[in-house]
Amino acid sequence: MTTCALQEYLKKTGKSIRGTALEIGIDPQMFNAYVHGKRPIQRNALRIAKGLGVDVRELWPNFEELRPY
């Protein structure tokens, strides 16, 4: 099983899935799916990256390939 960049980020920073989701304002179940490899839409990817203070391409290098809606 491959680990996504979002999961690696949380592991590196010691942040929890639920706590981080609530900080950012994303549904914890949806955020959990993203942490485990589900591809977000661009709007949610941008929201997560902004909430974490990182460039969206650090988490999703193929950002342009994500659904725009």
WONORZI-V590237 format. One record per pair of residues at least 24 apart in sequence whose C-alpha atoms are under 10 Angstrom apart, sorted by the first residue. I is the first residue (numbers start at 1). J is the second residue. If there is no record, write none. Layout:
((I	J) (I	J))
//
This chain:
((1	36) (1	37) (2	36) (2	37) (3	35) (3	36) (3	37) (4	34) (4	35) (4	36) (4	37) (4	38) (4	39) (4	59) (4	60) (5	34) (5	35) (5	36) (5	37) (5	57) (5	58) (5	59) (5	60) (5	61) (6	31) (6	32) (6	34) (6	35) (6	36) (6	37) (6	48) (6	49) (6	52) (6	58) (6	59) (6	60) (7	32) (7	34) (7	35) (7	36) (7	37) (7	59) (8	35) (8	59) (9	35) (9	52) (9	54) (9	58) (9	59) (10	35) (10	52) (20	48) (20	51) (20	52) (21	48) (21	51) (23	48) (23	51) (23	52) (24	48) (24	49) (24	50) (24	51) (24	52) (25	51) (26	51) (39	63) (39	65) (39	66) (39	67) (40	66) (40	67) (40	68) (40	69) (41	65) (41	66) (41	67) (41	68) (41	69) (42	66) (42	67) (42	68) (42	69) (43	67) (43	68) (43	69) (44	68) (44	69))
//
